[in-house]
Amino acid sequence: MSDSSEIWFGMSRSGLVSHLRRLANEIESLDGKGPDFGDVVEIDSWSLAQRPVPCLVGRTFGHPTIADRKIARTSELFYFDPEQGLARSFSRWYRLGTPDHPAHWH
């Protein structure tokens, strides 16, 4: 099977490797002030949730495909720093708003 037909997370193997390298580079370059990588989606009333992998659930603002204030669940978390108010999922950065109690979402 060629690389272009092997799919992980909806992309080719080389696409996944490129995406994970970019994710690692972005996390490595954090300087305590937050990301400077373009659009950062805000998530409010959030709590740390579990799927088979850690994720966030909450109301997003500024997401490219989810309407503002709609409840959303992030993709897998690769970086989570509630003290800095910042999280990085597989697909994007999140600026953490007000946390919420996890039982609220069940």
DSSP file (Angstrom, degrees, kcal/mol; ACC not computed):
  #  RESIDUE AA STRUCTURE BP1 BP2  ACC     N-H-->O    O-->H-N    N-H-->O    O-->H-N    TCO  KAPPA ALPHA  PHI   PSI    X-CA   Y-CA   Z-CA
    1    1 A M              0   0    0      0, 0.0     2,-0.1     0, 0.0     5,-0.0   0.000 360.0 360.0 360.0 133.0    0.0    0.0    0.0
    2    2 A S    >>  -     0   0    0      1,-0.1     3,-1.2     3,-0.0     4,-0.9  -0.352 360.0-108.8 -79.3 162.2    1.4    3.4   -0.9
    3    3 A D  G >4 S+     0   0    0      1,-0.3    10,-1.0     2,-0.2     3,-0.7   0.862 115.8  58.3 -57.3 -38.8    1.8    6.3    1.6
    4    4 A S  G 34 S+     0   0    0      1,-0.2    -1,-0.3     8,-0.2     8,-0.0   0.724 107.2  46.8 -69.7 -20.4   -1.0    8.3    0.0
    5    5 A S  G <4 S+     0   0    0     -3,-1.2     2,-0.6     2,-0.0    -1,-0.2   0.578  90.1  91.9 -98.1  -9.1   -3.6    5.5    0.5
    6    6 A E    <<  -     0   0    0     -4,-0.9     7,-0.5    -3,-0.7     2,-0.5  -0.754  66.4-157.1 -85.6 124.6   -2.7    4.8    4.1
    7    7 A I  E     +A   12   0A   0     -2,-0.6     2,-0.4     5,-0.2     5,-0.2  -0.898  22.8 167.7-114.8 128.0   -4.9    6.9    6.3
    8    8 A W  E >  S-A   11   0A   0      3,-2.9     3,-1.6    -2,-0.5     8,-0.0  -0.996  82.1 -10.7-130.0 127.9   -4.3    8.0    9.9
    9    9 A F  T 3  S-     0   0    0     -2,-0.4     3,-0.1     1,-0.3    -1,-0.1   0.835 131.0 -55.6  52.2  34.4   -6.6   10.7   11.4
   10   10 A G  T 3  S+     0   0    0      1,-0.2     2,-0.3     0, 0.0    -1,-0.3   0.689 122.1  86.2  76.1  18.6   -7.9   11.3    7.9
   11   11 A M  E <  S-A    8   0A   0     -3,-1.6    -3,-2.9     1,-0.0    -1,-0.2  -0.938  82.4 -89.1-143.8 166.3   -4.5   12.0    6.3
   12   12 A S  E  >  -A    7   0A   0     -2,-0.3     4,-2.6    -5,-0.2     5,-0.2  -0.234  44.1-105.3 -69.2 165.4   -1.7   10.1    4.7
   13   13 A R  H  > S+     0   0    0    -10,-1.0     4,-2.6    -7,-0.5     5,-0.2   0.925 123.8  48.2 -58.2 -45.5    1.2    8.9    6.8
   14   14 A S  H  > S+     0   0    0      1,-0.2     4,-2.2     2,-0.2    -1,-0.2   0.870 111.0  51.8 -66.1 -34.4    3.5   11.6    5.6
   15   15 A G  H  > S+     0   0    0      2,-0.2     4,-2.4     1,-0.2    -2,-0.2   0.907 110.5  48.3 -65.0 -41.9    0.7   14.2    6.3
   16   16 A L  H  X S+     0   0    0     -4,-2.6     4,-2.8     2,-0.2     5,-0.2   0.925 111.4  49.6 -63.6 -45.6    0.4   12.9    9.8
   17   17 A V  H  X S+     0   0    0     -4,-2.6     4,-2.2     1,-0.2    -2,-0.2   0.917 112.3  48.3 -60.6 -43.5    4.1   13.0   10.4
   18   18 A S  H  X S+     0   0    0     -4,-2.2     4,-2.2     2,-0.2    -1,-0.2   0.910 112.3  49.0 -62.6 -42.9    4.3   16.6    9.1
   19   19 A H  H  X S+     0   0    0     -4,-2.4     4,-2.5     1,-0.2    -2,-0.2   0.922 111.7  48.0 -63.8 -45.5    1.3   17.6   11.3
   20   20 A L  H  X S+     0   0    0     -4,-2.8     4,-2.6     2,-0.2    -1,-0.2   0.857 110.4  52.3 -66.1 -35.0    2.9   16.0   14.4
   21   21 A R  H  X S+     0   0    0     -4,-2.2     4,-2.7    -5,-0.2    -1,-0.2   0.919 110.3  47.9 -65.3 -42.3    6.2   17.7   13.7
   22   22 A R  H  X S+     0   0    0     -4,-2.2     4,-2.5     2,-0.2    -2,-0.2   0.921 111.8  50.5 -63.0 -43.0    4.5   21.1   13.4
   23   23 A L  H  X S+     0   0    0     -4,-2.5     4,-2.3     1,-0.2    -2,-0.2   0.936 112.3  46.5 -58.8 -47.8    2.7   20.4   16.7
   24   24 A A  H  X S+     0   0    0     -4,-2.6     4,-2.6     1,-0.2    -2,-0.2   0.906 112.0  50.8 -62.9 -42.1    5.9   19.5   18.4
   25   25 A N  H  X S+     0   0    0     -4,-2.7     4,-1.6     1,-0.2    -1,-0.2   0.896 110.2  49.9 -62.9 -40.4    7.7   22.5   17.0
   26   26 A E  H  < S+     0   0    0     -4,-2.5     4,-0.3     2,-0.2    -2,-0.2   0.923 112.7  45.6 -65.4 -44.0    4.9   24.8   18.2
   27   27 A I  H >< S+     0   0    0     -4,-2.3     3,-1.3     1,-0.2    -2,-0.2   0.912 111.9  52.7 -65.2 -41.5    4.9   23.4   21.7
   28   28 A E  H 3< S+     0   0    0     -4,-2.6    -1,-0.2     1,-0.2    -2,-0.2   0.830 107.0  53.1 -62.2 -32.2    8.7   23.6   21.9
   29   29 A S  T 3< S+     0   0    0     -4,-1.6    -1,-0.2    -5,-0.2    -2,-0.2   0.445  77.6 125.2 -87.6   1.4    8.6   27.3   20.9
   30   30 A L    <   -     0   0    0     -3,-1.3    -3,-0.0    -4,-0.3    -4,-0.0  -0.351  37.8-172.9 -60.7 138.1    6.2   28.3   23.6
   31   31 A D        -     0   0    0      3,-0.4    -1,-0.1    -2,-0.0    -3,-0.0   0.164  53.5 -92.6-120.5  18.0    7.7   31.2   25.7
   32   32 A G  S    S+     0   0    0      1,-0.0    -2,-0.1     0, 0.0     0, 0.0   0.275 113.7  84.6  91.3 -12.3    5.1   31.5   28.5
   33   33 A K  S    S-     0   0    0      1,-0.3    -3,-0.0     3,-0.0    -1,-0.0   0.528 100.0-104.8 -98.1  -7.8    3.1   34.2   26.6
   34   34 A G        -     0   0    0     52,-0.0    -3,-0.4     2,-0.0    -1,-0.3  -0.397  53.4 -39.7 104.7 172.9    1.0   31.8   24.6
   35   35 A P        -     0   0    0      0, 0.0     3,-0.1     0, 0.0     5,-0.0  -0.320  30.6-166.2 -76.0 153.5    1.1   30.8   20.9
   36   36 A D        +     0   0    0    -10,-0.1     3,-0.1     1,-0.1    -2,-0.0  -0.460  55.3 115.4-127.4  56.7    1.8   33.1   18.0
   37   37 A F  S    S-     0   0    0      1,-0.4     2,-0.4     2,-0.0    -1,-0.1   0.079  81.8 -96.4-117.2  20.9    0.6   30.7   15.4
   38   38 A G  S    S+     0   0    0     -3,-0.1    -1,-0.4     2,-0.0     2,-0.1  -0.814  90.8  27.8 101.0-142.3   -2.4   32.4   13.9
   39   39 A D        -     0   0    0     -2,-0.4     2,-0.5    -3,-0.1    54,-0.4  -0.348  59.1-171.0 -66.5 131.1   -5.9   31.6   15.0
   40   40 A V        -     0   0    0     -2,-0.1     2,-0.4    52,-0.1    54,-0.2  -0.994  17.0-139.0-120.3 126.3   -6.5   30.4   18.5
   41   41 A V  E     -b   94   0B   0     52,-1.7    54,-2.1    -2,-0.5     2,-0.3  -0.691  13.4-136.5 -86.5 134.2   -9.9   29.2   19.4
   42   42 A E  E     -bC  95  61B   0     19,-2.2    19,-2.5    -2,-0.4     2,-0.4  -0.722  15.0-163.7 -88.0 140.6  -11.3   30.1   22.8
   43   43 A I  E     -bC  96  60B   0     52,-2.1    54,-3.0    -2,-0.3     3,-0.3  -0.993   9.6-173.0-125.7 124.0  -13.1   27.4   24.8
   44   44 A D  E     + C   0  59B   0     15,-3.3    15,-2.5    -2,-0.4     3,-0.1  -0.715  64.7  24.1-114.8 163.2  -15.3   28.6   27.8
   45   45 A S  E    S+     0   0B   0     53,-0.8    -1,-0.2    -2,-0.2     2,-0.2   0.903  92.7 164.9  49.2  45.4  -17.1   26.6   30.5
   46   46 A W  E     -g   99   0C   0     52,-1.5    54,-4.1    -3,-0.3     2,-0.3  -0.501  24.9-178.1 -94.9 158.2  -14.5   23.9   29.8
   47   47 A S  E     - C   0  57B   0     10,-1.5    10,-1.7    52,-0.2     2,-0.5  -0.978  37.9-101.0-146.5 153.7  -13.5   20.8   31.7
   48   48 A L  E     - C   0  56B   0     -2,-0.3     8,-0.2    52,-0.2     2,-0.2  -0.644  50.1-178.7 -74.5 126.2  -10.9   18.2   31.1
   49   49 A A  E     - C   0  55B   0      6,-2.8     6,-1.9    -2,-0.5     2,-0.4  -0.671  20.3-124.5-121.0 173.8  -12.7   15.1   29.7
   50   50 A Q  E     + C   0  54B   0     -2,-0.2     6,-0.0     4,-0.2    -2,-0.0  -0.988  29.8 159.1-126.1 132.1  -11.7   11.7   28.7
   51   51 A R  S    S-     0   0    0      2,-2.4     4,-0.1    -2,-0.4     0, 0.0  -0.408  82.6 -63.1-113.6-160.6  -12.2    9.9   25.4
   52   52 A P  S    S+     0   0    0      0, 0.0    -2,-0.0     0, 0.0     0, 0.0   0.716 138.7  32.8 -59.1 -11.9   -9.9    7.0   24.7
   53   53 A V  S    S-     0   0    0      0, 0.0    -2,-2.4     0, 0.0    -4,-0.0  -0.933 109.1 -83.9-134.6 158.4   -7.5    9.9   24.9
   54   54 A P  E     +C   50   0B   0      0, 0.0    23,-2.5     0, 0.0     2,-0.3  -0.352  58.7 155.0 -63.3 143.4   -7.6   13.2   27.0
   55   55 A C  E     -C   49   0B   0     -6,-1.9    -6,-2.8    21,-0.2     2,-0.3  -0.920  37.4-112.6-153.5 175.5   -9.6   16.0   25.4
   56   56 A L  E     -C   48   0B   0     19,-0.3    18,-2.9    -2,-0.3     2,-0.4  -0.885  19.1-162.8-113.8 151.8  -11.6   19.1   26.4
   57   57 A V  E     +CD  47  73B   0    -10,-1.7   -10,-1.5    -2,-0.3     2,-0.3  -0.999  38.1  99.0-131.0 137.2  -15.3   19.7   26.2
   58   58 A G  E    S- D   0  72B   0     14,-2.3    14,-3.1    -2,-0.4     2,-0.5  -0.978  72.6 -54.0 174.4-170.0  -16.8   23.1   26.4
   59   59 A R  E     -CD  44  71B   0    -15,-2.5   -15,-3.3    -2,-0.3     2,-0.2  -0.849  53.1-149.0 -98.0 125.2  -18.3   26.0   24.4
   60   60 A T  E     -C   43   0B   0     10,-1.6     9,-2.8    -2,-0.5    10,-0.4  -0.607  11.1-163.7 -98.2 155.3  -16.0   27.3   21.6
   61   61 A F  E    S+C   42   0B   0    -19,-2.5   -19,-2.2     7,-0.2     6,-0.1  -0.991  75.7  11.3-135.3 124.7  -15.6   30.8   20.2
   62   62 A G  S    S+     0   0    0     -2,-0.4     5,-0.1     1,-0.3    -1,-0.1   0.634  78.7 155.2  85.2  14.8  -13.9   31.4   16.9
   63   63 A H        -     0   0    0      3,-0.4    -1,-0.3   -21,-0.1     5,-0.1  -0.536  46.6-131.2 -73.1 141.0  -13.7   27.8   15.7
   64   64 A P  S    S+     0   0    0      0, 0.0    -1,-0.1     0, 0.0     3,-0.1   0.745  99.6  18.4 -68.6 -22.2  -13.5   27.6   11.9
   65   65 A T  S    S+     0   0    0      1,-0.1     2,-0.5     2,-0.1    -2,-0.0   0.485 111.1  74.5-127.6  -4.5  -16.2   24.9   11.6
   66   66 A I  S    S-     0   0    0      4,-0.0    -3,-0.4     6,-0.0    -4,-0.2  -0.948  82.2-115.9-115.3 129.0  -18.3   25.0   14.9
   67   67 A A    >   -     0   0    0     -2,-0.5     3,-1.7     1,-0.1    -7,-0.3  -0.250  45.1 -86.5 -60.4 146.8  -20.7   27.9   15.6
   68   68 A D  T 3  S+     0   0    0      1,-0.2    -7,-0.2    -5,-0.1    -1,-0.1  -0.232 111.0  14.3 -55.8 141.2  -19.8   30.1   18.5
   69   69 A R  T 3  S+     0   0    0     -9,-2.8    -1,-0.2     1,-0.3     2,-0.2   0.416  91.3 133.6  71.3   3.0  -21.1   28.9   21.9
   70   70 A K    <   -     0   0    0     -3,-1.7   -10,-1.6   -10,-0.4     2,-0.3  -0.589  66.0-106.3 -77.9 145.0  -21.9   25.4   20.6
   71   71 A I  E     +D   59   0B   0     -2,-0.2     2,-0.3   -12,-0.2   -12,-0.2  -0.542  49.8 173.4 -71.3 133.0  -20.8   22.6   22.8
   72   72 A A  E     -D   58   0B   0    -14,-3.1   -14,-2.3    -2,-0.3     2,-0.4  -0.948  28.8-141.9-139.7 158.0  -17.8   20.9   21.3
   73   73 A R  E     -D   57   0B   0     -2,-0.3   -16,-0.2   -16,-0.2     2,-0.0  -0.988  26.6-132.5-120.2 131.9  -15.2   18.2   22.2
   74   74 A T        -     0   0    0    -18,-2.9     3,-0.1    -2,-0.4     2,-0.1  -0.258  21.0-105.7 -77.0 166.9  -11.7   18.7   21.1
   75   75 A S  S    S-     0   0    0      1,-0.2   -19,-0.3   -20,-0.1    -1,-0.1  -0.220  71.6 -43.0 -74.5-179.0   -9.5   16.2   19.4
   76   76 A E        -     0   0    0     13,-0.2    14,-1.4   -21,-0.1     2,-0.4  -0.147  64.5-122.5 -52.3 135.8   -6.7   14.5   21.5
   77   77 A L  E     +E   89   0B   0    -23,-2.5    12,-0.3    12,-0.2     3,-0.1  -0.663  33.5 170.3 -83.8 135.5   -4.8   16.9   23.8
   78   78 A F  E    S+     0   0B   0     10,-3.3     2,-0.3     1,-0.4    11,-0.2   0.507  74.2  27.1-114.1 -15.1   -1.0   17.1   23.4
   79   79 A Y  E     +E   88   0B   0      9,-1.5     9,-2.7     2,-0.0    -1,-0.4  -0.978  61.6 173.9-149.6 134.0   -0.4   20.1   25.6
   80   80 A F  E     +E   87   0B   0     -2,-0.3     7,-0.2     7,-0.2    -3,-0.0  -0.918   8.5 160.6-147.6 115.8   -2.5   21.3   28.6
   81   81 A D  E >>> +E   86   0B   0      5,-3.1     5,-2.1    -2,-0.3     4,-1.0  -0.757   6.8 176.5-136.7  87.1   -1.5   24.2   30.9
   82   82 A P  T 345S+     0   0    0      0, 0.0    -1,-0.1     0, 0.0     5,-0.1   0.789  81.1  61.6 -65.2 -25.6   -4.4   25.5   32.8
   83   83 A E  T 345S+     0   0    0      1,-0.2    -2,-0.0     3,-0.1     0, 0.0   0.880 112.8  36.3 -66.4 -36.5   -2.2   27.9   34.7
   84   84 A Q  T <45S-     0   0    0     -3,-0.6    -1,-0.2     2,-0.2     3,-0.1   0.536 112.7-122.6 -89.1  -8.9   -1.2   29.6   31.5
   85   85 A G  T  <5 +     0   0    0     -4,-1.0    11,-2.1     1,-0.2     2,-0.4   0.900  69.5 123.9  70.6  41.6   -4.8   29.1   30.1
   86   86 A L  E   < +EF  81  95B   0     -5,-2.1    -5,-3.1     9,-0.3     2,-0.3  -0.994  32.9 171.3-142.5 139.3   -3.6   27.2   27.1
   87   87 A A  E     -EF  80  94B   0      7,-2.2     7,-3.0    -2,-0.4     2,-0.5  -0.990  16.0-153.5-143.4 150.0   -4.2   23.8   25.5
   88   88 A R  E     -EF  79  93B   0     -9,-2.7   -10,-3.3    -2,-0.3    -9,-1.5  -0.973  13.7-171.9-127.1 116.2   -3.1   22.2   22.2
   89   89 A S  E     -E   77   0B   0      3,-2.9   -12,-0.2    -2,-0.5   -13,-0.2  -0.328  46.9 -89.5 -89.4-178.7   -5.2   19.5   20.6
   90   90 A F  S    S+     0   0    0    -14,-1.4   -13,-0.1     1,-0.2   -67,-0.1   0.869 126.3  31.5 -57.9 -35.7   -4.2   17.5   17.6
   91   91 A S  S    S-     0   0    0      1,-0.2     2,-0.3   -15,-0.1    -1,-0.2   0.713 124.0  -9.9-102.0 -21.7   -5.8   20.1   15.4
   92   92 A R        -     0   0    0    -17,-0.0    -3,-2.9   -52,-0.0     2,-0.2  -0.992  64.2 -89.2-167.0 169.5   -5.5   23.5   17.0
   93   93 A W  E     - F   0  88B   0    -54,-0.4   -52,-1.7    -2,-0.3     2,-0.4  -0.607  33.7-158.2 -85.2 149.9   -4.6   25.7   20.0
   94   94 A Y  E     -bF  41  87B   0     -7,-3.0    -7,-2.2    -2,-0.2     2,-0.6  -0.999  11.9-146.7-130.2 133.8   -7.2   26.7   22.6
   95   95 A R  E     -bF  42  86B   0    -54,-2.1   -52,-2.1    -2,-0.4     2,-0.4  -0.898  31.4-128.4 -93.4 121.0   -7.2   29.6   24.9
   96   96 A L  E     -b   43   0B   0    -11,-2.1   -52,-0.2    -2,-0.6   -54,-0.1  -0.585  29.2-178.5 -80.0 123.7   -8.9   28.4   28.1
   97   97 A G        -     0   0    0    -54,-3.0   -53,-0.2    -2,-0.4    -1,-0.1   0.295  56.5 -21.4 -87.6-137.9  -11.7   30.5   29.5
   98   98 A T  S    S-     0   0    0      1,-0.1   -52,-1.5   -51,-0.0   -53,-0.8  -0.578  70.1-128.3 -76.2 128.3  -13.6   29.7   32.7
   99   99 A P  B     -g   46   0C   0      0, 0.0     2,-0.3     0, 0.0   -52,-0.2  -0.344  22.6-156.9 -72.0 160.2  -13.4   26.0   33.7
  100  100 A D        -     0   0    0    -54,-4.1   -52,-0.2   -55,-0.1     5,-0.0  -0.861  28.5 -89.5-131.0 165.1  -16.5   24.1   34.5
  101  101 A H    >   -     0   0    0     -2,-0.3     3,-1.9     1,-0.1     4,-0.4  -0.622  33.0-130.9 -77.4 132.8  -17.3   21.0   36.6
  102  102 A P  G >  S+     0   0    0      0, 0.0     3,-1.5     0, 0.0     4,-0.3   0.806 104.0  65.4 -55.0 -32.4  -16.9   17.8   34.6
  103  103 A A  G >  S+     0   0    0      1,-0.3     3,-1.2     2,-0.2    -2,-0.0   0.755  86.3  73.6 -64.3 -21.8  -20.3   16.5   35.8
  104  104 A H  G <  S+     0   0    0     -3,-1.9    -1,-0.3     1,-0.2   -57,-0.0   0.812  97.6  47.0 -58.8 -31.3  -22.0   19.4   33.9
  105  105 A W  G <         0   0    0     -3,-1.5    -1,-0.2    -4,-0.4    -2,-0.2   0.466 360.0 360.0 -94.5  -2.9  -21.3   17.6   30.6
  106  106 A H    <         0   0    0     -3,-1.2    -1,-0.2    -4,-0.3    -2,-0.2   0.444 360.0 360.0 -96.6 360.0  -22.5   14.1   31.5
